[in-house]
Amino acid sequence: MNTAWHKSSYSANGANCVEVRERVDGADVRDTQHRDAGHLSFSPREWRSFLQDLRSDRF
């Protein structure tokens, strides 16, 4: 599994971007402009649920 940070495909071009690092035990998300502020970590179940909601346009 790739553990490198990459820009989310859901980020709009411009200033409001997030980066994602997917891991075996979940995923991390951080603000591209404020990388030093840390990141949020999600369990595999939380991450799957979030992605399912995005794909079904629940946001």
ABEGO torsion letter per residue (X at the ends): XBABBBBBAABBBEABBBBBBBBAAEBBBBBAABAAAEBBBBBAAAAAAAAAAAAAGAX
